[in-house]
């Protein structure tokens, strides 16, 4: 048990999926896992452990933004021994060829700052995904026929952005989408020698203004969860 996670020792699996929304964690656990046990409800940040195709997995909400995710990932790694951490969440599309409902696999995550910035001082560290997870996720997405894009994303500190000039540069340099957590996840995984990946569903588009209605978001996120699970456990049967 930690300050922010109420699970007992042994209740967290080595593989953890990290949606930002705790109720998305509940939906994903109830939809995709068997023998589900709720292991956390501290501050309403729900976490569940169960089995997918015989593999033990935890789905733990991480909140919004890198500071919140940093708290949960630090505790999951240091106190519970998590080894594979996959963010499953939504993002905003930033390229014309990226459509709403498409999947983005984040190879890199650019950012203005993260909670880890003070460690690096003048160094611009380049946070990147675990290649093994990325490779397996891409093949899982191809097998499902899900429109999927692999490349760089932007992890923003703010939701209500007022930097159109910065967004223009992101688009110009091929950034596929924007979200708020992956860069810090990748940095923490690198620091602690863990595996990390962000599998993201495009829920809205910065260029076209298109957006998924709220009642369609959960049903559109199923592919993302399945791709994350298949990437985590491929070749382990």
Long-range contacts (C-beta under 8 A, 24 or more apart in sequence): 2-75, 2-79, 2-80, 3-75, 4-42, 4-43, 4-45, 4-71, 4-72, 4-75, 5-39, 5-40, 5-42, 5-47, 5-60, 5-72, 5-75, 5-76, 5-79, 5-80, 6-39, 6-40, 6-41, 6-42, 7-39, 7-40, 7-47, 7-49, 7-80, 8-39, 9-80, 11-37, 11-39, 11-49, 12-39, 12-47, 12-49, 12-58, 12-60, 12-76, 12-80, 12-81, 12-82, 13-49, 13-56, 13-57, 13-58, 13-82, 14-56, 14-81, 14-82, 14-83, 14-84, 15-55, 15-56, 15-57, 15-58, 15-82, 15-83, 15-84, 15-86, 15-232, 15-233, 16-57, 16-58, 16-59, 16-60, 16-76, 16-82, 16-84, 16-85, 16-86, 17-57, 17-58, 17-59, 17-60, 17-86, 17-87, 17-88, 17-225, 17-228, 17-229, 17-232, 18-59, 18-60, 18-61, 18-62, 18-69, 18-72, 18-73, 18-85, 18-86, 18-87, 18-88, 18-89, 18-181, 18-185, 19-59, 19-61, 19-62, 19-87, 19-88, 19-89, 20-61, 20-62, 20-63, 20-64, 20-68, 20-69, 20-89, 20-180, 20-181, 21-61, 22-46, 22-47, 22-61, 23-61, 24-61, 24-88, 24-218, 24-221, 25-59, 25-60, 25-61, 27-218, 28-59, 28-88, 28-221, 28-225, 29-59, 31-222, 31-225, 32-225, 32-226, 32-229, 33-57, 33-59, 45-72, 52-229, 52-233, 53-229, 53-233, 53-237, 54-237, 55-229, 55-232, 55-233, 55-236, 57-229, 57-232, 58-82, 62-87, 62-181, 64-159, 64-180, 64-181, 65-157, 65-180, 65-181, 66-111, 66-114, 66-115, 66-155, 66-157, 66-180, 66-181, 66-183, 66-184, 67-115, 68-181, 69-181, 69-184, 69-185, 70-114, 70-115, 70-116, 70-184, 70-188, 73-184, 73-185, 73-188, 73-189, 74-188, 77-188, 77-192, 77-194, 78-192, 82-194, 83-194, 83-195, 84-133, 84-194, 84-195, 84-196, 84-232, 85-185, 85-189, 85-194, 85-195, 85-196, 86-133, 86-196, 86-197, 86-198, 86-199, 86-228, 86-231, 86-232, 87-181, 87-182, 87-185, 87-196, 87-197, 87-198, 87-199, 87-200, 88-199, 88-200, 88-221, 88-224, 88-225, 88-228, 89-179, 89-181, 89-198, 89-200, 89-201, 90-179, 90-200, 90-201, 90-202, 90-203, 90-204, 90-217, 90-221, 91-153, 91-177, 91-178, 91-179, 91-200, 91-201, 91-202, 91-203, 92-177, 92-178, 92-179, 92-202, 92-203, 92-204, 92-205, 92-206, 93-176, 93-177, 93-202, 93-204, 93-205, 93-206, 93-207, 93-208, 94-154, 94-167, 94-170, 94-171, 94-175, 94-176, 94-177, 94-178, 94-205, 94-206, 94-207, 95-149, 95-171, 95-174, 95-175, 95-176, 95-177, 95-207, 96-207, 97-149, 98-149, 98-176, 98-177, 98-202, 98-205, 99-147, 99-202, 99-205, 100-202, 100-203, 100-204, 100-205, 100-210, 100-211, 100-212, 101-147, 101-201, 101-202, 101-212, 101-220, 102-146, 102-147, 102-148, 102-149, 102-201, 102-202, 103-141, 103-146, 103-147, 103-148, 103-149, 103-199, 103-200, 103-201, 103-202, 103-223, 103-224, 103-227, 104-148, 104-149, 104-150, 104-151, 104-153, 104-176, 104-177, 104-198, 104-199, 104-200, 104-201, 104-202, 105-129, 105-134, 105-137, 105-138, 105-141, 105-148, 105-149, 105-150, 105-197, 105-198, 105-199, 105-200, 106-151, 106-152, 106-153, 106-176, 106-182, 106-197, 106-198, 106-199, 106-200, 107-134, 107-150, 107-151, 107-152, 108-151, 108-152, 108-153, 108-186, 109-152, 109-153, 109-154, 109-155, 109-182, 109-183, 109-185, 109-186, 109-198, 110-152, 110-153, 110-154, 110-155, 110-170, 110-175, 110-183, 111-154, 111-155, 111-156, 111-157, 111-183, 112-156, 112-157, 113-157, 114-155, 114-183, 114-184, 114-187, 115-184, 116-184, 116-187, 116-188, 116-191, 125-187, 127-182, 127-183, 127-184, 127-185, 127-186, 127-187, 127-190, 128-186, 128-190, 129-186, 129-196, 129-197, 129-198, 130-189, 130-195, 130-196, 130-197, 132-195, 133-195, 133-196, 133-197, 133-231, 133-232, 134-197, 134-231, 136-230, 136-231, 136-232, 136-234, 136-235, 137-197, 137-199, 137-227, 137-228, 137-230, 137-231, 139-234, 140-226, 140-227, 140-230, 140-231, 140-234, 141-223, 141-227, 144-223, 144-226, 144-227, 146-223, 146-227, 149-176, 151-175, 151-176, 152-176, 153-177, 153-178, 153-179, 153-182, 153-198, 153-200, 154-178, 154-179, 155-179, 155-180, 155-181, 155-182, 155-183, 155-184, 156-180, 167-206, 171-206, 171-207, 177-202, 178-206, 197-228, 197-231, 199-224, 199-227, 199-228, 199-231, 200-224
